[in-house]
Amino acid sequence: MPVLGCIADDFTGGTDLANNLVKGGFRTVQTIGIPKPATKLEEIDAVVVALKTRTCPVEQALRESKEALHWLESIGCRQFYFKYCSTFDSTPRGNIGPVIELLLREIGASFTIASPAFPDNGRTVYRGHLFVHDQLLNESGMQHHPLTPMTDPNIVRVLAAQTRLTVGLIRLDLVRQGEKAVSHAFDTREGQPGTVAITDATSNEDLVVLAGAARHLRLVTGGSGLAIGLGKNFGLQKGRAAKAIAPAGRRAILAGSCSRMTLKQIEAAKKVYPHFKVVPEELAAQFDATLERVLSWAKEHRSNPDPLLVYTSGSPDEVASNQKSLGANRAGDLCESFLAEVAENFVNEEIFQLIVAGGETSGAVVSKLGLDLLRIGPEIAAGVPWTLASGSNREIALALKSGNFGSEEFFVDAWRFLGTPK
Ligand code: ADP
């Protein structure tokens, strides 16, 4: 029976968390949305319910998060984990703050932590300030994000603007005093109504301390980093992850992320794979005709064993110009629904091994394909596992990559982590 119930605010974030849970000893599945009653969840320690609530209206995020929480409670989960991005992707309205507030209220708790740090991916928090590798969040490229530009690195301030809860800080100095000291600080804060504390952490050891101290919290929130230390609270052993077996079929990469690292990964992949770039203006003018062009290009490459790369991703200047002419939401929606259509057509053409780059983009693709359960397989890079994705009578090998995750060679290297085709 699952003991840990997780709610992720996007699909790539869900696989990122599931990956770290597996590493931490949890047998984990990820569901896309709230599962159907018939979904089998035997021999599972953790369930990640992946929602697409990062940028939707606040009311929708609250409604869906509440429903997910009640479902996780109904299957017996004892502790809950709200997962958002390690770069705290959100807008001034939320949705991180309002969802934390709701979850605390629903489970009847008064205190939780907000722990975005993910040192394996260069995300660290010091004195409440978020760093991406050597740069502050607002200089990391995230200030140009098409949907959630992050222009303030002070996460205490960012979260405080989104919630009525009191937002505090657990400083690194305290974390370095060890689990007992942090646990005591949590207890003290639990006595005060409605408090959330941002936690500093610059290493996995810090996260292990925080996770240990969080043993008695009904709710924890953060990026995926905290998950590496939670297993011991439930007596779980590391290294029990099952390996996914790859379904046979051709390969493709679909990219809608405009993040710095994805742009570099696209450049590296373009050197070795057939590639096709689509721009939002084309989609606004001729959506169906553009789709036809991509599909006939793909047919021409049918006998080529290399993965096909289709992308809408553009530089910050291109994104700014597209957003100016079409509006940010329309530009984003067009790209997302286009790549989702491409995915549907590709899978129908027996492309059964797929990498999708971009959180929102992944959400659109997974929904279109009707996939509802992801079994977590081998890790490709920190935060990105291969998964065996099933639903709508299909099963594919799927990797959902958050914009900035992975090294430059990710799109080229990822395939070697797949198991032997069935
Ligand atoms: P990431 O994981 O990097 O945040 P997402 O897929 O979550 O990537 O977000 C990228 C957003 O940018 C999506 O809504 C996508 O549709 C949109 N987008 C993709 N290409 C373009 C483009 N050329 N111009 C404007 N927006 C784009």
Boltz pocket constraint, residues with backbone or C-beta under 6 A from the ligand:
constraints:
  - pocket:
      binder: B
      contacts: [[A, 145], [A, 146], [A, 147], [A, 255], [A, 256], [A, 257], [A, 258], [A, 259], [A, 262], [A, 278], [A, 279], [A, 280], [A, 312], [A, 313], [A, 314], [A, 318], [A, 319], [A, 322], [A, 323], [A, 328], [A, 331], [A, 332], [A, 333], [A, 334], [A, 335], [A, 336], [A, 357], [A, 358], [A, 359], [A, 360], [A, 361], [A, 362], [A, 401], [A, 402], [A, 403], [A, 404]]
      max_distance: 6.0
